[in-house]
Amino acid sequence: MTKGKICPICKKWFIPNKYRPSKQAICSSIECQYQRQLSDMKKWRTRNPEYFNYRQTKDASWKETCRQRALGWRKRHIDYLHLYRQQHKEQHRAYMREYMREWRQRKKEKGSNV
């Protein structure tokens, strides 16, 4: 008979899967499984920090290809961007204000270094 365990996320008792009870540490609730997946992804990314940079280092045209793909998507979905900006007008303005403030600061610093 399988004994119950305590889920480290929600702190509730659960009965592990009968086929692999020693492997299951998290209960089957959707919230706990979601948290487990997030933590597993975070652990994997820390063990493999260069995984998503492989294409960038091996292929010089990779960045331009990504840029062209994004531009193409924006051209095909121009209405989406207009609607999104209308719905999030204040957040977009605040973002752009901060972005331009930082950009001007970087430009000013570059100008003084030359």
Long-range contacts (C-beta under 8 A, 24 or more apart in sequence): 7-32, 9-35, 9-36
